[in-house]
C-alpha cells in the first residue's frame, strides 16, 4: 500500500461507471453520422470518406465534442475519420510493422528485458486511423482474459520480470473489479514491483477515471504509472486534465506519449502547447513517436529529417523537461530507438 496520505475513499455511486460504459455503447460507428453531428456539409466529405468494415469508425461523443464544428480539417477529426487514402497500397507499409505476431503467446508480449505487455482486450474506445495494431489478429477480449492465468504463470516463472504493462486494445475497457482482481494476482508475484497502464481512455472518455479506479491504483503495493496517448492540445480539456491530476495526486505517475502525424501536430507551436497543457495538470511529456509504417496510415507519415528539425525547434522554444524524446519502435530491438537530432 502506498503512503496513507494518498488514500482516496471509494465512492459507492455507480453513476461514473454507468456514464463511461454508456458512452462506449453510444459511440459514433460510421463516418457519416460523425460528420453530420459535426455539422460538416456532405459535399465536403462524400468523396473523401471510406467506411472500412474491417476497421470501422469508432468515436465516443466526449471526444467528438472536443472537435470543432464545421471543420473537416479539425486535427482530432483527422485522427479518427476513415478516408479513401487508407486503401492505397504503398511499399513498406505492412499489416504488422513491429513484427509482434511472430512467436507471441496469446495475450502476452515479452519483447523487452524485465517487462512484459499483457494484452487484456482487442478493443479500444476509439479507432485511431494510424494505429500500428489496426490489422492485429485479435479474437475476442474474452479469449485474452481466458488466457490470463497462463500468462500470470509465465510471469511468475520468469523472475527477471519486474514490470507488467497492461495494454491492448485499451486495458481500461475492463471493469474496475476485473482490474482489482488482476492487480491482486500480480501483487502475489514477489518479483513484480511495477504496474504500468497504457491507455487512451482518459483522453477520449474522461469519465473512465472513476473514484474506484483512483482508489485502486492508490492502494496497491505496486508502484503504478499510467501512460496516456494524446497528440494535440485540444484533447486535454479541463475535465480531462482534472481527471489526470486526480491520478497524479493519489500517487500514480502519469506520462504522455504522442505520435507525430502530418496535418495533426506537425508544428513546434502545437507540440509546445500540448506539452504545456499536459504539464499544467502534472502530466509528464514522455515520448514523441515516429509513425509505425502500418498499412493504411501512410498519409500521416513524416520523414525522420522533418521530425529532427521539429525537435530542434522545440528545444529552442521550451525548457528541457517539456520536450518529449523522439523515438521509433523497431522490430526485434531491445528498446525503443532514440532519434538524435
C-alpha positions as CSV (number, residue, x, y, z in Angstrom):
1,X,0.0,0.0,0.0
2,X,1.2,3.5,-0.8
3,X,1.5,6.4,1.6
4,X,-1.7,6.5,3.6
5,X,-2.0,10.3,2.9
6,X,-2.8,9.5,-0.7
7,X,-5.6,7.1,0.0
8,X,-8.9,8.3,-1.7
9,X,-12.2,6.9,-0.4
10,X,-14.1,4.7,-2.7
11,X,-17.4,6.1,-3.9
12,X,-20.4,3.8,-3.6
13,X,-22.1,5.5,-6.6
14,X,-22.4,3.7,-9.9
15,X,-23.0,6.9,-11.9
16,X,-19.5,7.3,-13.2
17,X,-19.3,3.6,-14.2
18,X,-22.6,3.8,-16.0
19,X,-21.5,7.0,-17.6
20,X,-18.4,5.7,-19.3
21,X,-19.9,2.4,-20.3
22,X,-22.9,4.2,-21.8
23,X,-20.6,6.4,-23.7
24,X,-18.9,3.3,-25.2
25,X,-22.3,2.0,-26.3
26,X,-23.3,5.2,-28.0
27,X,-20.0,6.0,-29.8
28,X,-20.3,7.1,-33.4
29,X,-19.7,4.0,-35.6
30,X,-19.8,5.4,-39.1
31,X,-18.2,8.4,-40.8
32,X,-21.4,10.0,-42.0
33,X,-23.1,10.1,-38.6
34,X,-20.0,11.7,-37.0
35,X,-19.7,14.3,-39.8
36,X,-23.3,15.1,-39.6
37,X,-23.0,15.6,-35.8
38,X,-20.1,18.0,-36.5
39,X,-22.3,19.9,-39.0
40,X,-20.0,19.4,-41.9
41,X,-21.8,19.6,-45.3
42,X,-22.0,16.4,-47.3
43,X,-20.4,18.0,-50.3
44,X,-17.2,18.4,-48.3
45,X,-16.8,14.8,-47.5
46,X,-18.8,12.5,-49.8
47,X,-15.7,11.7,-52.0
48,X,-13.3,11.7,-49.1
49,X,-14.6,9.1,-46.6
50,X,-14.5,5.3,-46.6
51,X,-16.4,3.1,-44.3
52,X,-13.9,0.3,-43.8
53,X,-15.8,-2.7,-42.4
54,X,-12.5,-4.2,-41.1
55,X,-11.6,-1.1,-39.1
56,X,-14.7,0.9,-38.6
57,X,-15.0,4.4,-37.3
58,X,-15.4,4.5,-33.5
59,X,-15.6,7.8,-31.7
60,X,-17.1,8.4,-28.3
61,X,-19.2,11.6,-28.1
62,X,-16.9,13.0,-25.3
63,X,-14.1,13.1,-27.9
64,X,-16.3,14.3,-30.7
65,X,-17.3,17.2,-28.5
66,X,-13.6,18.3,-28.5
67,X,-13.7,18.7,-32.3
68,X,-14.5,22.0,-34.0
69,X,-17.9,22.1,-35.6
70,X,-17.9,22.6,-39.3
71,X,-14.2,21.9,-39.8
72,X,-13.3,19.0,-42.0
73,X,-9.7,19.6,-41.2
74,X,-10.0,19.5,-37.4
75,X,-6.9,17.8,-36.1
76,X,-8.9,15.5,-33.7
77,X,-11.3,14.5,-36.5
78,X,-8.4,13.7,-38.9
79,X,-7.2,11.1,-36.4
80,X,-10.5,9.2,-36.3
81,X,-12.0,9.7,-39.8
82,X,-11.8,6.8,-42.2
83,X,-10.7,8.1,-45.6
84,X,-10.1,6.7,-49.1
85,X,-6.4,7.2,-48.7
86,X,-6.3,4.2,-46.4
87,X,-6.9,1.9,-49.3
88,X,-3.8,3.0,-51.3
89,X,-1.1,0.3,-51.3
90,X,2.3,1.7,-50.6
91,X,5.5,-0.2,-50.4
92,X,7.0,-0.6,-47.0
93,X,3.7,-0.2,-45.1
94,X,2.6,-3.6,-43.7
95,X,-0.1,-5.3,-41.6
96,X,2.5,-6.0,-38.8
97,X,5.1,-3.2,-38.8
98,X,6.6,-4.2,-35.5
99,X,6.5,-8.0,-36.2
100,X,4.6,-8.6,-33.0
101,X,2.7,-11.5,-34.4
102,X,5.8,-13.7,-34.5
103,X,6.3,-16.2,-31.7
104,X,4.0,-14.5,-29.3
105,X,1.9,-16.1,-26.5
106,X,-1.8,-15.3,-26.8
107,X,-2.4,-12.1,-24.8
108,X,1.3,-11.5,-23.8
109,X,4.3,-9.8,-25.5
110,X,7.7,-10.3,-24.0
111,X,9.8,-8.0,-26.2
112,X,11.9,-6.2,-23.6
113,X,14.1,-7.4,-20.7
114,X,12.4,-7.0,-17.3
115,X,9.0,-6.2,-18.5
116,X,6.0,-7.7,-20.4
117,X,2.9,-6.5,-22.0
118,X,-0.4,-8.1,-21.1
119,X,-2.9,-7.6,-23.9
120,X,-6.2,-7.6,-22.0
121,X,-8.6,-6.8,-24.8
122,X,-8.6,-6.3,-28.6
123,X,-11.0,-3.4,-28.4
124,X,-10.5,0.4,-28.0
125,X,-12.8,3.2,-27.2
126,X,-11.7,5.0,-30.3
127,X,-10.2,3.6,-33.6
128,X,-7.2,5.8,-34.3
129,X,-6.6,5.5,-38.1
130,X,-2.8,5.3,-37.6
131,X,-2.9,2.5,-35.0
132,X,0.0,0.1,-35.5
133,X,-2.2,-2.8,-34.4
134,X,-5.1,-2.0,-36.7
135,X,-4.6,-5.3,-38.5
136,X,-3.7,-7.2,-35.4
137,X,-5.4,-10.7,-35.4
138,X,-7.4,-10.1,-32.2
139,X,-10.1,-12.6,-31.4
140,X,-12.5,-11.5,-28.7
141,X,-11.4,-9.8,-25.5
142,X,-12.8,-12.8,-23.6
143,X,-10.2,-15.1,-25.2
144,X,-7.4,-12.8,-24.0
145,X,-8.9,-12.8,-20.5
146,X,-9.3,-16.5,-20.5
147,X,-5.6,-16.9,-21.2
148,X,-4.8,-14.7,-18.2
149,X,-3.9,-17.4,-15.7
150,X,-1.4,-19.0,-18.1
151,X,0.2,-15.6,-18.7
152,X,0.4,-14.9,-15.0
153,X,2.1,-18.3,-14.5
154,X,4.6,-17.3,-17.2
155,X,5.3,-14.0,-15.4
156,X,5.7,-15.9,-12.1
157,X,8.2,-18.3,-13.7
158,X,10.4,-15.5,-15.1
159,X,12.0,-13.7,-12.1
160,X,13.6,-11.1,-14.3
161,X,10.2,-9.6,-15.0
162,X,9.8,-6.6,-12.6
163,X,7.2,-4.6,-14.6
164,X,3.9,-5.6,-16.1
165,X,2.4,-3.3,-18.7
166,X,-1.3,-3.5,-19.3
167,X,-2.1,-2.9,-23.0
168,X,-4.4,-4.0,-25.8
169,X,-6.6,-2.6,-27.3
170,X,-7.2,-0.4,-24.3
171,X,-6.8,-2.2,-20.9
172,X,-9.2,0.2,-19.2
173,X,-12.1,-1.2,-21.1
174,X,-12.1,-3.9,-18.4
175,X,-14.1,-3.1,-15.3
176,X,-12.6,-1.8,-12.1
177,X,-13.5,-5.1,-10.4
178,X,-11.6,-7.1,-13.1
179,X,-8.7,-4.8,-12.8
180,X,-8.7,-5.1,-9.0
181,X,-8.6,-8.9,-9.3
182,X,-5.7,-8.8,-11.8
183,X,-3.7,-6.4,-9.6
184,X,-4.2,-8.7,-6.6
185,X,-2.8,-11.6,-8.5
186,X,0.2,-9.5,-9.7
187,X,0.9,-8.4,-6.1
188,X,1.2,-12.1,-5.2
189,X,4.2,-12.5,-7.6
190,X,7.1,-11.4,-5.5
191,X,9.4,-10.1,-8.2
192,X,6.8,-7.9,-9.9
193,X,7.3,-4.4,-8.5
194,X,5.8,-2.1,-11.1
195,X,2.5,-1.8,-12.8
196,X,2.1,0.4,-15.9
197,X,-1.2,1.0,-17.8
198,X,-1.1,2.2,-21.5
199,X,-4.5,3.8,-22.2
200,X,-6.2,6.4,-24.3
201,X,-9.5,6.2,-22.4
202,X,-8.9,9.1,-20.0
203,X,-8.5,11.3,-23.1
204,X,-11.4,10.1,-25.1
205,X,-13.8,9.3,-22.2
206,X,-12.6,11.2,-19.2
207,X,-15.3,9.7,-17.0
208,X,-13.4,6.4,-17.2
209,X,-11.2,7.8,-14.4
210,X,-13.7,6.8,-11.7
211,X,-13.2,7.3,-8.0
212,X,-12.9,3.5,-7.7
213,X,-10.1,3.4,-10.3
214,X,-8.1,6.2,-8.5
215,X,-8.6,4.4,-5.2
216,X,-7.5,1.1,-6.6
217,X,-4.2,2.5,-8.1
218,X,-3.6,4.5,-4.9
219,X,-3.8,1.4,-2.6
220,X,-1.8,-1.3,-4.4
221,X,1.6,-2.1,-3.1
222,X,2.9,-2.0,-6.7
223,X,4.4,1.2,-7.9
224,X,2.0,2.5,-10.5
225,X,2.2,4.6,-13.6
226,X,-0.2,5.4,-16.3
227,X,0.8,6.4,-19.9
228,X,-1.9,8.2,-21.8
229,X,-1.9,8.9,-25.5
230,X,-2.6,12.4,-26.6
231,X,-1.5,14.0,-29.8
232,X,-3.0,17.5,-29.8
233,X,-3.6,20.1,-27.1
234,X,-7.3,20.3,-27.9
235,X,-7.6,16.7,-26.4
236,X,-6.6,18.0,-23.0
237,X,-9.6,20.0,-21.8
238,X,-10.4,21.0,-18.2
239,X,-12.3,17.8,-17.4
240,X,-9.6,15.5,-18.8
241,X,-6.9,17.5,-17.0
242,X,-8.7,17.3,-13.7
243,X,-9.1,13.5,-14.0
244,X,-5.5,13.0,-14.8
245,X,-4.5,15.3,-11.9
246,X,-6.5,13.1,-9.5
247,X,-4.4,10.1,-10.5
248,X,-1.2,12.0,-10.0
249,X,-2.2,13.4,-6.7
250,X,-3.1,9.9,-5.5
251,X,0.4,8.6,-6.2
252,X,0.2,7.3,-9.8
253,X,2.8,8.8,-12.1
254,X,1.2,9.9,-15.4
255,X,3.1,10.3,-18.6
256,X,2.0,11.1,-22.2
257,X,3.2,9.7,-25.5
258,X,2.2,11.1,-28.8
259,X,2.6,10.1,-32.5
260,X,3.9,12.6,-34.9
261,X,1.1,13.0,-37.5
262,X,1.0,15.0,-40.7
263,X,-1.6,17.9,-40.5
264,X,-2.4,17.0,-36.9
265,X,0.6,18.0,-34.7
266,X,3.4,18.7,-37.1
267,X,4.4,22.1,-35.9
268,X,6.5,23.3,-32.9
269,X,3.7,25.6,-31.8
270,X,1.2,22.7,-31.5
271,X,3.6,20.4,-29.7
272,X,4.7,23.1,-27.3
273,X,1.1,23.9,-26.4
274,X,0.4,20.2,-25.9
275,X,3.4,19.8,-23.5
276,X,2.4,23.0,-21.6
277,X,-1.2,21.8,-21.2
278,X,-0.1,18.4,-20.0
279,X,2.3,19.8,-17.5
280,X,-0.4,22.2,-16.2
281,X,-2.1,19.0,-15.0
282,X,1.1,17.4,-13.7
283,X,1.4,15.0,-16.7
284,X,5.0,14.5,-18.0
285,X,5.6,14.6,-21.8
286,X,7.3,11.3,-22.4
287,X,7.7,10.1,-26.0
288,X,7.0,11.5,-29.5
289,X,6.9,8.5,-31.8
290,X,7.6,8.5,-35.4
291,X,4.7,6.8,-37.2
292,X,4.9,3.0,-37.4
293,X,4.7,2.1,-41.1
294,X,1.3,0.3,-40.8
295,X,-0.7,-0.3,-44.0
296,X,-3.5,2.3,-44.3
297,X,-1.7,5.1,-42.4
298,X,0.9,6.4,-44.9
299,X,-0.9,9.7,-45.4
300,X,0.0,10.6,-41.8
301,X,3.8,9.9,-42.2
302,X,6.6,12.4,-41.9
303,X,10.3,11.9,-42.5
304,X,12.8,11.4,-39.8
305,X,14.6,14.6,-41.1
306,X,11.4,16.6,-40.7
307,X,11.0,15.2,-37.2
308,X,14.6,16.0,-36.2
309,X,14.2,19.6,-37.4
310,X,10.9,19.8,-35.4
311,X,12.7,18.6,-32.3
312,X,15.4,21.3,-32.7
313,X,12.8,23.9,-32.9
314,X,11.1,22.6,-29.8
315,X,14.3,22.6,-27.8
316,X,14.9,26.2,-28.7
317,X,11.4,27.2,-27.5
318,X,10.9,25.1,-24.4
319,X,12.6,24.0,-21.2
320,X,14.0,20.5,-21.4
321,X,11.5,18.9,-19.1
322,X,8.7,19.8,-21.5
323,X,10.4,18.3,-24.6
324,X,9.5,14.6,-25.2
325,X,12.0,12.2,-26.5
326,X,11.7,11.5,-30.2
327,X,11.7,7.7,-30.7
328,X,11.0,5.0,-33.2
329,X,9.9,1.5,-32.4
330,X,11.7,-1.1,-34.5
331,X,11.2,-4.9,-34.8
332,X,13.5,-7.2,-32.7
333,X,15.2,-4.4,-30.9
334,X,15.8,-4.5,-27.1
335,X,14.3,-1.0,-26.6
336,X,12.8,1.9,-28.4
337,X,15.3,3.6,-30.8
338,X,16.1,7.2,-29.7
339,X,16.3,9.6,-32.7
340,X,19.1,12.1,-32.0
341,X,18.9,15.5,-33.7
